[in-house]
Amino acid sequence: MRTKKRIAKWGTFAGLVICLIIMLVPFYIIVSNSFKPYADIARDIFGLPYNFTTKNYSEAWRRLNFANSLKNTFVISVLSNIGGVVFSSMCGYWITRHQNKGTKFVFFILIAFMSIPFQALMIPFAKITSKMHLTNSLVGLSICFWAMTVPISTFITAGAVKSVPVEIEESALIDGCSHFKMYWVIVFPLIKASIFTFATINTLWFWNDYLMTQLMLSKKNLRTIQIAMQALFNEAFFAWDVALAALTLAILPLFIFFVIAQKQVLEGASAGAVKG
């Protein structure tokens, strides 16, 4: 029995190591080749940098206008997350605590909306945002992201609220606490791990989104990192030295974010696994 368990343990470990290597190889290729001249990349794509250079990064920074693109992407991610956390979390809480035919129907519609791809909504979406003067505006794009993230954010919040004892809320209301204050002061801190989870999921979307962002932002000074990346690839398709440096610059902010936030992400994932 012990031998079988040991074999299973080492087999699982070996499988995880193989998966890790498969995941890390693309990152190694991107980062290592970003420090090579184009000739070295063409000669040996898997080798370590021989003629080490940082010129690729300075050129990528200039051609991407990276400081401005990073600022635009950061502003969109922050504003979109604020709206998603405020409105979607309150929506999920209200649906869970006020179960009736109306809230159940709304919840069903929100869940059904998760199965509709954005491509199916592009034409009416473009017309509505144009008439509402939301295009070519970072705030306007963020408001649109609020609407798009309501289903998944409400779904996760609704499941998290079920684990909060109703008696805590009832005691707060008896003590004279308003529903609004009671949610933000008492309920919200208890479900913050799950809220951080959907905020992280949404941040991935906001940061990497191209289709919706390209549809709404046509001005050059409003380009996000993904739009700037696409423009760079269109201008210099064979400049892989600069392109790989640009990819590394695009990945780096998200990598730093997840290194800092990994503890909260794991807590939220663990909490979501036992709730509801």
C-alpha positions as CSV (number, residue, x, y, z in Angstrom):
1,M,0.0,0.0,0.0
2,R,2.8,2.4,0.9
3,T,4.6,1.6,-2.3
4,K,1.5,2.4,-4.4
5,K,1.0,5.7,-2.5
6,R,4.7,6.6,-3.0
7,I,4.5,5.8,-6.7
8,A,1.3,7.8,-7.0
9,K,2.9,10.7,-5.2
10,W,6.0,10.8,-7.4
11,G,3.9,10.3,-10.5
12,T,1.9,13.3,-9.6
13,F,5.0,15.3,-8.8
14,A,6.5,14.3,-12.2
15,G,3.3,15.3,-14.0
16,L,3.3,18.7,-12.3
17,V,6.9,19.3,-13.2
18,I,6.2,18.4,-16.8
19,C,3.2,20.8,-16.9
20,L,5.4,23.5,-15.3
21,I,8.1,23.1,-17.9
22,I,5.5,23.2,-20.7
23,M,4.1,26.4,-19.3
24,L,7.5,28.1,-18.7
25,V,9.1,27.3,-22.1
26,P,7.2,30.0,-24.0
27,F,8.1,32.6,-21.3
28,Y,11.7,31.6,-21.5
29,I,11.7,32.0,-25.3
30,I,10.1,35.4,-25.1
31,V,12.3,36.8,-22.3
32,S,15.6,35.3,-23.4
33,N,15.2,36.4,-27.0
34,S,14.1,39.9,-26.0
35,F,17.8,40.5,-25.1
36,K,19.2,39.3,-28.4
37,P,19.8,41.0,-31.7
38,Y,17.7,39.8,-34.6
39,A,20.6,37.8,-36.1
40,D,21.1,35.8,-32.8
41,I,17.4,35.0,-32.7
42,A,17.4,33.7,-36.2
43,R,20.5,31.6,-35.5
44,D,19.4,30.0,-32.2
45,I,16.0,30.7,-30.7
46,F,16.5,28.5,-27.6
47,G,19.9,29.6,-26.7
48,L,20.8,32.1,-24.0
49,P,21.7,35.7,-25.1
50,Y,25.3,35.7,-26.5
51,N,25.4,39.4,-27.6
52,F,23.4,40.7,-24.7
53,T,21.6,44.0,-25.5
54,T,18.9,46.2,-24.0
55,K,18.3,48.2,-27.1
56,N,15.3,46.2,-28.0
57,Y,13.5,47.5,-24.8
58,S,14.3,51.1,-25.5
59,E,13.1,50.7,-29.0
60,A,9.9,48.9,-27.9
61,W,9.3,51.5,-25.2
62,R,9.5,54.3,-27.8
63,R,7.5,52.6,-30.6
64,L,4.8,51.4,-28.2
65,N,4.7,54.8,-26.4
66,F,4.6,52.5,-23.5
67,A,4.3,55.0,-20.7
68,N,1.1,56.4,-22.2
69,S,-0.3,53.0,-23.1
70,L,0.4,51.7,-19.6
71,K,-1.3,54.7,-18.1
72,N,-4.4,54.2,-20.2
73,T,-4.6,50.4,-19.5
74,F,-4.1,51.0,-15.8
75,V,-6.8,53.7,-15.6
76,I,-9.3,51.4,-17.5
77,S,-8.5,48.4,-15.2
78,V,-8.9,50.4,-12.0
79,L,-12.1,52.3,-13.0
80,S,-13.7,49.1,-14.4
81,N,-12.9,47.2,-11.3
82,I,-14.3,49.8,-9.0
83,G,-17.6,49.8,-10.8
84,G,-17.7,46.0,-11.0
85,V,-17.0,45.6,-7.3
86,V,-19.5,48.3,-6.2
87,F,-22.5,47.5,-8.4
88,S,-22.0,43.7,-9.1
89,S,-21.3,42.8,-5.5
90,M,-24.4,44.7,-4.2
91,C,-26.5,43.1,-7.0
92,G,-25.3,39.6,-6.0
93,Y,-26.0,40.3,-2.3
94,W,-29.5,41.6,-3.0
95,I,-30.4,38.6,-5.2
96,T,-29.2,36.2,-2.5
97,R,-31.0,37.9,0.4
98,H,-34.2,38.7,-1.4
99,Q,-35.3,35.4,-3.1
100,N,-38.5,35.8,-5.1
101,K,-39.6,35.2,-8.6
102,G,-38.3,38.6,-9.8
103,T,-34.8,38.2,-8.4
104,K,-34.6,34.6,-9.6
105,F,-35.5,35.6,-13.1
106,V,-32.9,38.4,-13.1
107,F,-30.3,36.0,-11.8
108,F,-31.2,33.5,-14.5
109,I,-30.9,36.2,-17.2
110,L,-27.5,37.2,-15.9
111,I,-26.2,33.7,-15.9
112,A,-27.6,33.1,-19.4
113,F,-25.8,36.3,-20.6
114,M,-22.5,34.6,-19.7
115,S,-23.0,32.2,-22.6
116,I,-23.3,35.0,-25.2
117,P,-20.0,35.9,-26.9
118,F,-19.1,39.6,-27.4
119,Q,-18.9,39.1,-31.2
120,A,-22.6,38.5,-31.2
121,L,-23.2,41.9,-29.6
122,M,-20.7,44.0,-31.5
123,I,-23.0,45.8,-33.9
124,P,-25.8,46.9,-31.5
125,F,-23.1,47.6,-28.9
126,A,-21.2,49.9,-31.2
127,K,-24.5,51.8,-32.1
128,I,-25.5,52.2,-28.5
129,T,-22.1,53.4,-27.2
130,S,-21.9,55.9,-30.1
131,K,-25.3,57.4,-29.4
132,M,-24.4,57.6,-25.7
133,H,-21.1,59.3,-26.5
134,L,-19.1,56.7,-24.7
135,T,-16.6,56.1,-27.5
136,N,-13.0,57.6,-27.4
137,S,-13.2,57.9,-23.6
138,L,-11.5,55.9,-20.9
139,V,-14.4,56.5,-18.6
140,G,-16.9,55.5,-21.2
141,L,-15.0,52.2,-21.9
142,S,-14.9,51.5,-18.2
143,I,-18.6,52.0,-17.9
144,C,-19.1,49.4,-20.7
145,F,-16.8,47.0,-18.8
146,W,-19.1,47.5,-15.7
147,A,-22.0,46.1,-17.7
148,M,-20.1,43.3,-19.3
149,T,-18.7,42.0,-15.9
150,V,-22.0,42.0,-14.1
151,P,-22.9,38.3,-14.8
152,I,-19.7,36.6,-13.5
153,S,-19.2,39.1,-10.7
154,T,-22.8,38.8,-9.5
155,F,-22.6,35.0,-9.8
156,I,-19.5,34.7,-7.6
157,T,-20.8,37.2,-5.0
158,A,-24.2,35.5,-4.8
159,G,-22.4,32.2,-3.9
160,A,-20.2,33.9,-1.3
161,V,-23.1,35.7,0.5
162,K,-24.7,32.3,1.2
163,S,-21.9,31.6,3.7
164,V,-22.6,34.7,5.7
165,P,-25.0,34.0,8.6
166,V,-28.2,36.0,8.3
167,E,-28.3,36.5,12.1
168,I,-25.3,38.9,11.8
169,E,-27.2,41.1,9.5
170,E,-30.4,40.9,11.5
171,S,-28.5,42.0,14.7
172,A,-27.0,44.9,12.8
173,L,-30.4,46.1,11.6
174,I,-31.8,45.8,15.1
175,D,-29.0,48.0,16.3
176,G,-30.1,50.7,13.8
177,C,-27.7,50.0,11.0
178,S,-29.0,50.8,7.5
179,H,-29.0,48.2,4.8
180,F,-26.4,50.1,2.8
181,K,-24.0,50.5,5.8
182,M,-24.6,47.0,7.0
183,Y,-23.5,45.6,3.6
184,W,-20.3,47.6,3.3
185,V,-19.3,47.4,7.0
186,I,-20.3,43.9,7.9
187,V,-21.0,41.7,4.8
188,F,-18.4,43.0,2.4
189,P,-15.4,42.3,4.6
190,L,-16.6,38.7,5.1
191,I,-16.8,38.0,1.4
192,K,-13.8,40.1,0.3
193,A,-11.8,37.0,-0.7
194,S,-14.4,36.0,-3.3
195,I,-14.7,39.6,-4.5
196,F,-10.9,39.8,-4.9
197,T,-11.2,36.6,-7.0
198,F,-13.6,38.0,-9.5
199,A,-11.8,41.4,-9.5
200,T,-8.6,39.5,-10.5
201,I,-10.4,37.5,-13.2
202,N,-11.8,40.8,-14.5
203,T,-8.4,42.5,-14.4
204,L,-7.0,39.8,-16.7
205,W,-9.8,40.7,-19.1
206,F,-9.5,44.5,-18.9
207,W,-5.7,44.3,-19.3
208,N,-5.7,41.9,-22.3
209,D,-8.8,43.0,-24.0
210,Y,-8.4,44.0,-27.7
211,L,-11.7,43.6,-29.5
212,M,-13.9,45.8,-27.4
213,T,-11.1,48.3,-26.7
214,Q,-10.3,48.6,-30.4
215,L,-14.0,49.1,-31.1
216,M,-14.3,52.0,-28.7
217,L,-11.0,53.8,-28.8
218,S,-9.8,55.0,-32.1
219,K,-7.6,58.0,-31.0
220,K,-3.9,57.3,-30.9
221,N,-3.3,58.9,-27.5
222,L,-5.9,56.6,-26.0
223,R,-4.3,53.3,-27.1
224,T,-4.0,50.6,-24.5
225,I,-1.1,48.2,-24.4
226,Q,-2.8,45.6,-26.5
227,I,-3.8,48.1,-29.2
228,A,-0.3,49.5,-29.2
229,M,1.1,45.9,-29.5
230,Q,-1.0,45.2,-32.5
231,A,0.0,48.4,-34.2
232,L,3.7,47.5,-33.6
233,F,3.3,44.1,-35.1
234,N,1.5,45.6,-38.2
235,E,4.4,48.1,-38.6
236,A,7.3,45.7,-38.0
237,F,6.2,42.2,-38.7
238,F,9.7,40.8,-39.0
239,A,11.3,42.8,-36.2
240,W,11.1,40.0,-33.7
241,D,13.8,41.4,-31.4
242,V,11.7,44.5,-30.8
243,A,8.4,42.6,-30.8
244,L,9.6,40.1,-28.1
245,A,10.8,43.0,-25.9
246,A,7.4,44.6,-26.3
247,L,5.7,41.4,-25.3
248,T,7.9,41.2,-22.2
249,L,6.9,44.8,-21.3
250,A,3.3,43.9,-21.7
251,I,3.5,40.8,-19.5
252,L,5.6,42.4,-16.7
253,P,2.9,44.5,-15.0
254,L,0.5,41.6,-14.7
255,F,3.3,39.3,-13.5
256,I,4.1,41.8,-10.7
257,F,0.4,42.1,-9.9
258,F,-0.1,38.4,-9.4
259,V,3.1,38.0,-7.4
260,I,1.7,40.6,-5.0
261,A,-1.8,39.4,-5.0
262,Q,-1.3,35.6,-5.1
263,K,-2.2,35.1,-1.5
264,Q,-5.6,36.8,-1.8
265,V,-6.3,34.9,-5.1
266,L,-5.6,31.6,-3.4
267,E,-7.8,32.5,-0.4
268,G,-10.6,33.5,-2.7
269,A,-10.3,30.3,-4.8
270,S,-10.3,28.2,-1.6
271,A,-13.3,30.1,-0.2
272,G,-15.2,29.6,-3.5
273,A,-14.6,25.9,-3.4
274,V,-16.5,25.4,-0.1
275,K,-19.2,28.0,-0.4
276,G,-22.8,27.4,-1.5
